[in-house]
Amino acid sequence: MDSLINKKRPPLFCPGCSHEKVVGALDKAFCNMEIAGDDIVMVSDIGCSGLFDTFFNTHAFHGLHGRALTYAAGIKMANPKLNVVVTMGDGGLGIGGAHLLEACRRNLDITLLVLNNFNFGMTGGQFSSTTPEEAIVGSGFLNNLEKPFDVCQTGIAAGASFATRCSGYIKHLDEKIEDAIKHKGFSIMDIWGVCPGRFTKRNVLTPKIIDEKLQSLSAIEGVVKENIRKEYTAHYKEVASALKPLKLAKEIKPEFKAPETGKHSVMILGSAGQRIITAGEILCYAGLKAGLFTTLKSDYNITVLRGHSVSEAVLSDEKIVYIGSGIPSAILAVDEEGITRKKGIFKNLNKDTLVITGKDIEIPATNAKVFAVDFKGLKIKSNERALASLAVMVKHNRIISYDMLISALKEIFNQKIFNASFELIEKIKNNELI
Ligand code: SF4
């Protein structure tokens, strides 16, 4: 194999840019390994390193600044056979710093080439997270106040199983890249280079200075023994295949006829602990038992057993394109917290809406048809009020029938809870005052 360079769009950088060296070395590594372009995905970040994907006849993905590793992770998970090579500059690496840490922790078989030229080249030479403190950059003095971060040391601390720090000008860069690609796990290469277009307009940096600087640091070259472990996609497959398969979705066959046609919404207003959302679910299941389309949206506090709880179910004999309640056909107002949350809706209601509430509950003024239940007198507990209100709604022959309700309860509850719920519904059904 000769080359994977895209002859229609050959690499073009400022004269003397080290990126050109990396393009050549990467191409040589691909050729040495005889990997077909179809088996490679180049994922590039934003900036001059972001042009890499256009230079090669491979698959390519170019996304948001700093996020290249996230796309690469998705691509590798979707198809572990692909060779995924990511190019990022030091700018993008800083922007997506957390993604670097996660990639190192995860150990997906991805190769990250960091084209580290100590500044944001493309956008005018602003300081990045690797800019030396003493450098003069186009963005003022802030780099004088910050410690540049060490790409490889950071990666190793986070769990990278392969790390190399080198100059982009070394003779056998292709072999180092090849080693990184061949490594079965996350590989990071911190490749130092010169950006003549921006950085060296104000600073002195040459390949020789880069060599001297690298020699003054401890060598980081290749496999990181203490971080060697299973590659993520293989490990994931192993763990996932040992899990019990998920249950198939339950099929609910229509058995009954709903008492009303058209689209109806029911708003259940209560507080946490009153099984408001469960009541919404029962309503939806009841709708499904009559072959209706249903949606449910709920609103509750982040707290447990405190705060409002509101459920809004829509049941319709046509597809539901808007899941809001509009003017509800029924409101089950079982606690003041939920009522306060939706108090504005009551003034817009007319007699077509049935409001079921408790005799001990105050609701805002409304033109709706209001039916107040003596929950206390009937010894119906607070957490039974929502279900009891559904039973009252059934008695008013609105939206769902008795059979739909009972059948929904059978779908949702175990025998013990079903028995208790059934008893409550029978109590409402047989009460002549309701
Ligand atoms: S701005 Fe710097 S990094 Fe970008 S192409 Fe020019 S020299 Fe290379």
Residues whose N, C-alpha, C, O or C-beta is under 5 A from the ligand:
A	BS01	SF4	F13 C14 C17 C48 G121 M122 V194 C195 P196 G197 R198
